[in-house]
Amino acid sequence: MNTLDTIQNRRSIKQYDPNHRIPEADFTRLIEAAMLAPTSFNIQHWRFVRVSDRDLRGQLRDAAWDQAQVTDASELLVITGNINAWNDTPERYWQTPPRKCKRPWSPCCRTFTGAGNGCNATRPSAPAPWPRRTSCSPPKNSATTPAR
């Protein structure tokens, strides 16, 4: 099935078998896949909170306009986001890129977010001082160009 078919044929499930349980290995695999979703600068500022306590799920159902799926689904996740994650040591988001990308751009993360100075990047409200690039090479005039 191609992506467009998937989007056009999607369904929203509202009724669940309250006795069905997703095997732990399947749940873990799904969460690991969800955590791979891309975000800008790889911030991944979400948190998945697994709610398994039945009483707590009942309270959440009350807060969710009595939607049965809150208590009846095999799993309940509350997904939260830290809207200020970009300001919390932004260079930590560049822990996994290839070294050739990481060295020149890590200092830019702090400058871009206003958390420090490392290259001539600008805040999001201003146009970038260099053409957009598809590779990980830094701007030619960047002070962060690695030594050879």
TIVO-2410 file (N, C-alpha, C; in nm, 3 decimals):
# residues 148
REC num residu      c1      c2      c3 atome chaine
REC   1      M   0.086  -0.118   0.000     N      A
REC   1      M   0.000   0.000   0.000    CA      A
REC   1      M   0.090   0.124   0.000     C      A
REC   2      N   0.060   0.220  -0.084     N      A
REC   2      N   0.142   0.340  -0.086    CA      A
REC   2      N   0.092   0.441   0.019     C      A
REC   3      T   0.168   0.544   0.040     N      A
REC   3      T   0.139   0.641   0.146    CA      A
REC   3      T   0.004   0.709   0.125     C      A
REC   4      L  -0.026   0.751   0.003     N      A
REC   4      L  -0.152   0.818  -0.023    CA      A
REC   4      L  -0.270   0.726   0.005     C      A
REC   5      D  -0.260   0.600  -0.035     N      A
REC   5      D  -0.366   0.503  -0.005    CA      A
REC   5      D  -0.385   0.488   0.146     C      A
REC   6      T  -0.275   0.480   0.216     N      A
REC   6      T  -0.281   0.466   0.361    CA      A
REC   6      T  -0.352   0.585   0.425     C      A
REC   7      I  -0.318   0.704   0.381     N      A
REC   7      I  -0.382   0.825   0.436    CA      A
REC   7      I  -0.530   0.827   0.402     C      A
REC   8      Q  -0.565   0.795   0.279     N      A
REC   8      Q  -0.705   0.800   0.238    CA      A
REC   8      Q  -0.791   0.690   0.302     C      A
REC   9      N  -0.730   0.581   0.340     N      A
REC   9      N  -0.805   0.468   0.395    CA      A
REC   9      N  -0.790   0.451   0.545     C      A
REC  10      R  -0.733   0.550   0.611     N      A
REC  10      R  -0.714   0.537   0.755    CA      A
REC  10      R  -0.847   0.535   0.829     C      A
REC  11      R  -0.845   0.479   0.947     N      A
REC  11      R  -0.965   0.470   1.029    CA      A
REC  11      R  -0.931   0.509   1.172     C      A
REC  12      S  -1.026   0.566   1.240     N      A
REC  12      S  -1.011   0.598   1.381    CA      A
REC  12      S  -1.090   0.494   1.459     C      A
REC  13      I  -1.021   0.417   1.539     N      A
REC  13      I  -1.085   0.309   1.615    CA      A
REC  13      I  -1.136   0.366   1.747     C      A
REC  14      K  -1.261   0.339   1.778     N      A
REC  14      K  -1.323   0.392   1.901    CA      A
REC  14      K  -1.366   0.283   1.997     C      A
REC  15      Q  -1.374   0.159   1.950     N      A
REC  15      Q  -1.418   0.050   2.038    CA      A
REC  15      Q  -1.308  -0.054   2.049     C      A
REC  16      Y  -1.277  -0.092   2.173     N      A
REC  16      Y  -1.171  -0.186   2.200    CA      A
REC  16      Y  -1.222  -0.299   2.287     C      A
REC  17      D  -1.157  -0.413   2.278     N      A
REC  17      D  -1.187  -0.527   2.364    CA      A
REC  17      D  -1.111  -0.504   2.495     C      A
REC  18      P  -1.181  -0.477   2.604     N      A
REC  18      P  -1.112  -0.447   2.730    CA      A
REC  18      P  -1.034  -0.566   2.786     C      A
REC  19      N  -1.056  -0.686   2.735     N      A
REC  19      N  -0.985  -0.804   2.784    CA      A
REC  19      N  -0.857  -0.833   2.704     C      A
REC  20      H  -0.842  -0.768   2.590     N      A
REC  20      H  -0.723  -0.792   2.507    CA      A
REC  20      H  -0.603  -0.718   2.565     C      A
REC  21      R  -0.487  -0.782   2.561     N      A
REC  21      R  -0.362  -0.720   2.605    CA      A
REC  21      R  -0.259  -0.733   2.495     C      A
REC  22      I  -0.190  -0.625   2.468     N      A
REC  22      I  -0.081  -0.626   2.371    CA      A
REC  22      I   0.039  -0.691   2.439     C      A
REC  23      P   0.102  -0.789   2.374     N      A
REC  23      P   0.223  -0.848   2.433    CA      A
REC  23      P   0.329  -0.740   2.457     C      A
REC  24      E   0.402  -0.753   2.567     N      A
REC  24      E   0.503  -0.653   2.605    CA      A
REC  24      E   0.605  -0.628   2.495     C      A
REC  25      A   0.648  -0.734   2.428     N      A
REC  25      A   0.746  -0.718   2.320    CA      A
REC  25      A   0.690  -0.634   2.206     C      A
REC  26      D   0.562  -0.651   2.174     N      A
REC  26      D   0.498  -0.572   2.068    CA      A
REC  26      D   0.486  -0.426   2.111     C      A
REC  27      F   0.448  -0.405   2.236     N      A
REC  27      F   0.436  -0.269   2.288    CA      A
REC  27      F   0.571  -0.198   2.281     C      A
REC  28      T   0.675  -0.265   2.326     N      A
REC  28      T   0.809  -0.207   2.324    CA      A
REC  28      T   0.850  -0.173   2.182     C      A
REC  29      R   0.823  -0.261   2.089     N      A
REC  29      R   0.859  -0.236   1.949    CA      A
REC  29      R   0.785  -0.115   1.893     C      A
REC  30      L   0.658  -0.099   1.927     N      A
REC  30      L   0.580   0.016   1.881    CA      A
REC  30      L   0.633   0.146   1.940     C      A
REC  31      I   0.666   0.145   2.068     N      A
REC  31      I   0.719   0.265   2.133    CA      A
REC  31      I   0.854   0.302   2.072     C      A
REC  32      E   0.938   0.204   2.051     N      A
REC  32      E   1.068   0.231   1.989    CA      A
REC  32      E   1.051   0.292   1.850     C      A
REC  33      A   0.954   0.244   1.774     N      A
REC  33      A   0.928   0.300   1.641    CA      A
REC  33      A   0.876   0.443   1.654     C      A
REC  34      A   0.787   0.468   1.749     N      A
REC  34      A   0.733   0.603   1.767    CA      A
REC  34      A   0.844   0.701   1.805     C      A
REC  35      M   0.940   0.656   1.880     N      A
REC  35      M   1.049   0.743   1.924    CA      A
REC  35      M   1.144   0.781   1.809     C      A
REC  36      L   1.131   0.713   1.697     N      A
REC  36      L   1.214   0.745   1.581    CA      A
REC  36      L   1.156   0.857   1.495     C      A
REC  37      A   1.036   0.903   1.530     N      A
REC  37      A   0.975   1.011   1.452    CA      A
REC  37      A   1.066   1.133   1.452     C      A
REC  38      P   1.085   1.196   1.337     N      A
REC  38      P   1.178   1.309   1.329    CA      A
REC  38      P   1.123   1.437   1.391     C      A
REC  39      T   1.215   1.516   1.444     N      A
REC  39      T   1.182   1.650   1.492    CA      A
REC  39      T   1.296   1.742   1.450     C      A
REC  40      S   1.269   1.869   1.446     N      A
REC  40      S   1.371   1.967   1.412    CA      A
REC  40      S   1.487   1.957   1.510     C      A
REC  41      F   1.609   1.957   1.459     N      A
REC  41      F   1.730   1.942   1.540    CA      A
REC  41      F   1.730   1.815   1.623     C      A
REC  42      N   1.642   1.722   1.591     N      A
REC  42      N   1.631   1.596   1.664    CA      A
REC  42      N   1.602   1.621   1.813     C      A
REC  43      I   1.525   1.723   1.841     N      A
REC  43      I   1.495   1.760   1.980    CA      A
REC  43      I   1.417   1.651   2.051     C      A
REC  44      Q   1.326   1.587   1.982     N      A
REC  44      Q   1.243   1.482   2.041    CA      A
REC  44      Q   1.197   1.523   2.180     C      A
REC  45      H   1.124   1.630   2.186     N      A
REC  45      H   1.084   1.692   2.311    CA      A
REC  45      H   0.957   1.632   2.371     C      A
REC  46      W   0.921   1.515   2.326     N      A
REC  46      W   0.802   1.449   2.379    CA      A
REC  46      W   0.841   1.349   2.487     C      A
REC  47      R   0.743   1.315   2.566     N      A
REC  47      R   0.756   1.207   2.664    CA      A
REC  47      R   0.633   1.121   2.652     C      A
REC  48      F   0.652   0.990   2.651     N      A
REC  48      F   0.541   0.896   2.647    CA      A
REC  48      F   0.520   0.845   2.789     C      A
REC  49      V   0.403   0.871   2.843     N      A
REC  49      V   0.370   0.826   2.978    CA      A
REC  49      V   0.270   0.712   2.965     C      A
REC  50      R   0.313   0.594   3.005     N      A
REC  50      R   0.229   0.475   2.998    CA      A
REC  50      R   0.144   0.470   3.124     C      A
REC  51      V   0.012   0.468   3.107     N      A
REC  51      V  -0.080   0.466   3.220    CA      A
REC  51      V  -0.142   0.327   3.228     C      A
REC  52      S  -0.103   0.252   3.329     N      A
REC  52      S  -0.156   0.116   3.343    CA      A
REC  52      S  -0.246   0.099   3.465     C      A
REC  53      D  -0.243   0.193   3.557     N      A
REC  53      D  -0.328   0.186   3.676    CA      A
REC  53      D  -0.474   0.207   3.637     C      A
REC  54      R  -0.559   0.111   3.666     N      A
REC  54      R  -0.701   0.116   3.626    CA      A
REC  54      R  -0.775   0.234   3.688     C      A
REC  55      D  -0.748   0.265   3.816     N      A
REC  55      D  -0.815   0.379   3.880    CA      A
REC  55      D  -0.775   0.510   3.814     C      A
REC  56      L  -0.648   0.525   3.784     N      A
REC  56      L  -0.601   0.646   3.718    CA      A
REC  56      L  -0.659   0.657   3.577     C      A
REC  57      R  -0.669   0.544   3.507     N      A
REC  57      R  -0.731   0.547   3.375    CA      A
REC  57      R  -0.877   0.589   3.385     C      A
REC  58      G  -0.946   0.547   3.490     N      A
REC  58      G  -1.084   0.590   3.512    CA      A
REC  58      G  -1.094   0.740   3.533     C      A
REC  59      Q  -1.000   0.796   3.608     N      A
REC  59      Q  -0.997   0.941   3.628    CA      A
REC  59      Q  -0.970   1.014   3.497     C      A
REC  60      L  -0.878   0.960   3.420     N      A
REC  60      L  -0.849   1.021   3.291    CA      A
REC  60      L  -0.969   1.011   3.197     C      A
REC  61      R  -1.043   0.903   3.206     N      A
REC  61      R  -1.164   0.888   3.123    CA      A
REC  61      R  -1.263   0.998   3.159     C      A
REC  62      D  -1.278   1.027   3.286     N      A
REC  62      D  -1.367   1.137   3.327    CA      A
REC  62      D  -1.323   1.269   3.265     C      A
REC  63      A  -1.193   1.292   3.264     N      A
REC  63      A  -1.139   1.416   3.208    CA      A
REC  63      A  -1.145   1.419   3.056     C      A
REC  64      A  -1.163   1.300   2.994     N      A
REC  64      A  -1.165   1.289   2.847    CA      A
REC  64      A  -1.308   1.271   2.796     C      A
REC  65      W  -1.401   1.338   2.860     N      A
REC  65      W  -1.542   1.337   2.818    CA      A
REC  65      W  -1.598   1.195   2.809     C      A
REC  66      D  -1.557   1.111   2.903     N      A
REC  66      D  -1.609   0.975   2.917    CA      A
REC  66      D  -1.587   0.889   2.792     C      A
REC  67      Q  -1.475   0.907   2.724     N      A
REC  67      Q  -1.444   0.825   2.607    CA      A
REC  67      Q  -1.400   0.686   2.655     C      A
REC  68      A  -1.475   0.584   2.614     N      A
REC  68      A  -1.452   0.447   2.660    CA      A
REC  68      A  -1.313   0.395   2.627     C      A
REC  69      Q  -1.255   0.440   2.517     N      A
REC  69      Q  -1.125   0.387   2.478    CA      A
REC  69      Q  -1.016   0.418   2.582     C      A
REC  70      V  -1.037   0.519   2.666     N      A
REC  70      V  -0.937   0.552   2.768    CA      A
REC  70      V  -0.922   0.437   2.868     C      A
REC  71      T  -1.029   0.370   2.899     N      A
REC  71      T  -1.022   0.257   2.993    CA      A
REC  71      T  -1.022   0.122   2.921     C      A
REC  72      D  -1.077   0.113   2.802     N      A
REC  72      D  -1.094  -0.016   2.736    CA      A
REC  72      D  -0.976  -0.058   2.648     C      A
REC  73      A  -0.899   0.035   2.598     N      A
REC  73      A  -0.787  -0.001   2.511    CA      A
REC  73      A  -0.680  -0.075   2.590     C      A
REC  74      S  -0.605  -0.160   2.522     N      A
REC  74      S  -0.499  -0.238   2.588    CA      A
REC  74      S  -0.398  -0.148   2.657     C      A
REC  75      E  -0.365  -0.040   2.593     N      A
REC  75      E  -0.266   0.053   2.646    CA      A
REC  75      E  -0.319   0.195   2.639     C      A
REC  76      L  -0.274   0.277   2.732     N      A
REC  76      L  -0.307   0.419   2.730    CA      A
REC  76      L  -0.177   0.496   2.745     C      A
REC  77      L  -0.149   0.580   2.649     N      A
REC  77      L  -0.031   0.666   2.656    CA      A
REC  77      L  -0.077   0.810   2.664     C      A
REC  78      V  -0.016   0.883   2.753     N      A
REC  78      V  -0.032   1.027   2.757    CA      A
REC  78      V   0.097   1.083   2.700     C      A
REC  79      I   0.085   1.161   2.596     N      A
REC  79      I   0.203   1.215   2.531    CA      A
REC  79      I   0.215   1.362   2.568     C      A
REC  80      T   0.328   1.396   2.627     N      A
REC  80      T   0.353   1.533   2.668    CA      A
REC  80      T   0.468   1.589   2.587     C      A
REC  81      G   0.480   1.720   2.585     N      A
REC  81      G   0.589   1.784   2.514    CA      A
REC  81      G   0.646   1.898   2.595     C      A
REC  82      N   0.776   1.913   2.589     N      A
REC  82      N   0.844   2.023   2.656    CA      A
REC  82      N   0.865   2.133   2.553     C      A
REC  83      I   0.785   2.238   2.561     N      A
REC  83      I   0.793   2.344   2.460    CA      A
REC  83      I   0.919   2.429   2.474     C      A
REC  84      N   0.993   2.413   2.582     N      A
REC  84      N   1.118   2.486   2.600    CA      A
REC  84      N   1.240   2.397   2.587     C      A
REC  85      A   1.223   2.278   2.530     N      A
REC  85      A   1.334   2.183   2.520    CA      A
REC  85      A   1.452   2.241   2.442     C      A
REC  86      W   1.425   2.324   2.344     N      A
REC  86      W   1.531   2.382   2.261    CA      A
REC  86      W   1.628   2.465   2.344     C      A
REC  87      N   1.587   2.511   2.461     N      A
REC  87      N   1.670   2.600   2.542    CA      A
REC  87      N   1.753   2.523   2.644     C      A
REC  88      D   1.732   2.393   2.656     N      A
REC  88      D   1.800   2.312   2.756    CA      A
REC  88      D   1.918   2.240   2.693     C      A
REC  89      T   2.035   2.295   2.704     N      A
REC  89      T   2.158   2.244   2.642    CA      A
REC  89      T   2.133   2.189   2.502     C      A
REC  90      P   2.106   2.277   2.407     N      A
REC  90      P   2.068   2.233   2.273    CA      A
REC  90      P   2.171   2.146   2.204     C      A
REC  91      E   2.299   2.158   2.240     N      A
REC  91      E   2.398   2.074   2.173    CA      A
REC  91      E   2.380   1.925   2.203     C      A
REC  92      R   2.305   1.893   2.308     N      A
REC  92      R   2.281   1.751   2.339    CA      A
REC  92      R   2.205   1.680   2.227     C      A
REC  93      Y   2.135   1.757   2.145     N      A
REC  93      Y   2.057   1.696   2.038    CA      A
REC  93      Y   2.145   1.652   1.922     C      A
REC  94      W   2.270   1.690   1.926     N      A
REC  94      W   2.362   1.651   1.820    CA      A
REC  94      W   2.460   1.548   1.872     C      A
REC  95      Q   2.412   1.451   1.949     N      A
REC  95      Q   2.497   1.346   2.003    CA      A
REC  95      Q   2.522   1.236   1.901     C      A
REC  96      T   2.429   1.213   1.808     N      A
REC  96      T   2.439   1.096   1.720    CA      A
REC  96      T   2.471   1.123   1.574     C      A
REC  97      P   2.476   1.247   1.525     N      A
REC  97      P   2.506   1.262   1.382    CA      A
REC  97      P   2.651   1.223   1.351     C      A
REC  98      P   2.679   1.197   1.224     N      A
REC  98      P   2.817   1.167   1.186    CA      A
REC  98      P   2.909   1.281   1.228     C      A
REC  99      R   3.030   1.248   1.265     N      A
REC  99      R   3.125   1.348   1.315    CA      A
REC  99      R   3.143   1.465   1.219     C      A
REC 100      K   3.145   1.436   1.088     N      A
REC 100      K   3.165   1.544   0.991    CA      A
REC 100      K   3.052   1.646   0.997     C      A
REC 101      C   2.934   1.605   1.043     N      A
REC 101      C   2.823   1.698   1.059    CA      A
REC 101      C   2.823   1.760   1.198     C      A
REC 102      K   2.856   1.681   1.297     N      A
REC 102      K   2.846   1.725   1.435    CA      A
REC 102      K   2.945   1.837   1.469     C      A
REC 103      R   3.070   1.820   1.432     N      A
REC 103      R   3.171   1.918   1.472    CA      A
REC 103      R   3.139   2.059   1.424     C      A
REC 104      P   3.104   2.080   1.299     N      A
REC 104      P   3.079   2.218   1.257    CA      A
REC 104      P   2.947   2.275   1.304     C      A
REC 105      W   2.848   2.190   1.331     N      A
REC 105      W   2.715   2.242   1.358    CA      A
REC 105      W   2.676   2.246   1.505     C      A
REC 106      S   2.738   2.167   1.591     N      A
REC 106      S   2.699   2.167   1.732    CA      A
REC 106      S   2.703   2.306   1.794     C      A
REC 107      P   2.809   2.386   1.774     N      A
REC 107      P   2.808   2.521   1.832    CA      A
REC 107      P   2.696   2.608   1.776     C      A
REC 108      C   2.654   2.580   1.654     N      A
REC 108      C   2.546   2.660   1.595    CA      A
REC 108      C   2.414   2.639   1.669     C      A
REC 109      C   2.394   2.521   1.724     N      A
REC 109      C   2.270   2.495   1.797    CA      A
REC 109      C   2.252   2.595   1.909     C      A
REC 110      R   2.357   2.623   1.984     N      A
REC 110      R   2.347   2.717   2.096    CA      A
REC 110      R   2.320   2.858   2.044     C      A
REC 111      T   2.386   2.897   1.937     N      A
REC 111      T   2.363   3.031   1.882    CA      A
REC 111      T   2.222   3.043   1.827     C      A
REC 112      F   2.180   2.943   1.752     N      A
REC 112      F   2.049   2.945   1.688    CA      A
REC 112      F   1.938   2.959   1.790     C      A
REC 113      T   1.954   2.895   1.907     N      A
REC 113      T   1.850   2.899   2.009    CA      A
REC 113      T   1.867   3.016   2.104     C      A
REC 114      G   1.975   3.093   2.087     N      A
REC 114      G   1.998   3.205   2.176    CA      A
REC 114      G   2.068   3.165   2.304     C      A
REC 115      A   2.119   3.042   2.310     N      A
REC 115      A   2.181   2.992   2.433    CA      A
REC 115      A   2.332   3.014   2.435     C      A
REC 116      G   2.388   3.073   2.334     N      A
REC 116      G   2.533   3.095   2.333    CA      A
REC 116      G   2.576   3.146   2.197     C      A
REC 117      N   2.707   3.151   2.177     N      A
REC 117      N   2.756   3.194   2.046    CA      A
REC 117      N   2.861   3.096   1.997     C      A
REC 118      G   2.845   3.054   1.874     N      A
REC 118      G   2.937   2.957   1.819    CA      A
REC 118      G   2.952   2.971   1.669     C      A
REC 119      C   2.852   3.021   1.600     N      A
REC 119      C   2.864   3.042   1.456    CA      A
REC 119      C   2.773   3.160   1.421     C      A
REC 120      N   2.762   3.192   1.295     N      A
REC 120      N   2.686   3.309   1.257    CA      A
REC 120      N   2.541   3.276   1.224     C      A
REC 121      A   2.486   3.173   1.287     N      A
REC 121      A   2.345   3.141   1.266    CA      A
REC 121      A   2.257   3.247   1.329     C      A
REC 122      T   2.135   3.256   1.283     N      A
REC 122      T   2.043   3.354   1.338    CA      A
REC 122      T   1.923   3.286   1.400     C      A
REC 123      R   1.850   3.359   1.479     N      A
REC 123      R   1.730   3.305   1.540    CA      A
REC 123      R   1.625   3.280   1.431     C      A
REC 124      P   1.526   3.195   1.457     N      A
REC 124      P   1.430   3.156   1.354    CA      A
REC 124      P   1.354   3.271   1.290     C      A
REC 125      S   1.336   3.382   1.361     N      A
REC 125      S   1.257   3.492   1.306    CA      A
REC 125      S   1.330   3.568   1.195     C      A
REC 126      A   1.461   3.555   1.187     N      A
REC 126      A   1.539   3.625   1.086    CA      A
REC 126      A   1.577   3.529   0.974     C      A
REC 127      P   1.594   3.579   0.853     N      A
REC 127      P   1.636   3.490   0.745    CA      A
REC 127      P   1.778   3.440   0.770     C      A
REC 128      A   1.805   3.319   0.725     N      A
REC 128      A   1.938   3.261   0.743    CA      A
REC 128      A   2.040   3.340   0.663     C      A
REC 129      P   2.162   3.360   0.717     N      A
REC 129      P   2.263   3.439   0.647    CA      A
REC 129      P   2.334   3.359   0.538     C      A
REC 130      W   2.293   3.237   0.513     N      A
REC 130      W   2.353   3.155   0.408    CA      A
REC 130      W   2.244   3.079   0.335     C      A
REC 131      P   2.271   3.034   0.215     N      A
REC 131      P   2.169   2.957   0.144    CA      A
REC 131      P   2.141   2.825   0.216     C      A
REC 132      R   2.019   2.781   0.208     N      A
REC 132      R   1.984   2.652   0.267    CA      A
REC 132      R   2.063   2.542   0.197     C      A
REC 133      R   2.109   2.446   0.274     N      A
REC 133      R   2.191   2.339   0.220    CA      A
REC 133      R   2.127   2.204   0.248     C      A
REC 134      T   2.152   2.109   0.161     N      A
REC 134      T   2.099   1.975   0.184    CA      A
REC 134      T   2.204   1.884   0.246     C      A
REC 135      S   2.331   1.924   0.245     N      A
REC 135      S   2.434   1.843   0.308    CA      A
REC 135      S   2.460   1.898   0.448     C      A
REC 136      C   2.552   1.838   0.520     N      A
REC 136      C   2.579   1.886   0.654    CA      A
REC 136      C   2.699   1.978   0.658     C      A
REC 137      S   2.743   2.029   0.543     N      A
REC 137      S   2.857   2.120   0.544    CA      A
REC 137      S   2.814   2.256   0.597     C      A
REC 138      P   2.899   2.320   0.678     N      A
REC 138      P   2.862   2.449   0.736    CA      A
REC 138      P   2.876   2.561   0.634     C      A
REC 139      P   2.826   2.679   0.667     N      A
REC 139      P   2.847   2.793   0.578    CA      A
REC 139      P   2.996   2.816   0.559     C      A
REC 140      K   3.036   2.864   0.444     N      A
REC 140      K   3.178   2.880   0.414    CA      A
REC 140      K   3.245   2.981   0.508     C      A
REC 141      N   3.170   3.079   0.557     N      A
REC 141      N   3.230   3.178   0.642    CA      A
REC 141      N   3.213   3.147   0.790     C      A
REC 142      S   3.176   3.025   0.823     N      A
REC 142      S   3.153   2.988   0.962    CA      A
REC 142      S   3.283   2.975   1.039     C      A
REC 143      A   3.283   3.029   1.159     N      A
REC 143      A   3.400   3.018   1.246    CA      A
REC 143      A   3.414   2.878   1.303     C      A
REC 144      T   3.318   2.792   1.276     N      A
REC 144      T   3.323   2.658   1.335    CA      A
REC 144      T   3.375   2.553   1.239     C      A
REC 145      T   3.430   2.595   1.125     N      A
REC 145      T   3.484   2.498   1.031    CA      A
REC 145      T   3.594   2.420   1.099     C      A
REC 146      P   3.586   2.286   1.098     N      A
REC 146      P   3.686   2.206   1.170    CA      A
REC 146      P   3.825   2.217   1.108     C      A
REC 147      A   3.926   2.207   1.193     N      A
REC 147      A   4.064   2.206   1.143    CA      A
REC 147      A   4.090   2.077   1.070     C      A
REC 148      R   4.170   2.081   0.969     N      A
REC 148      R   4.200   1.961   0.890    CA      A
REC 148      R   4.323   1.892   0.942     C      A
***
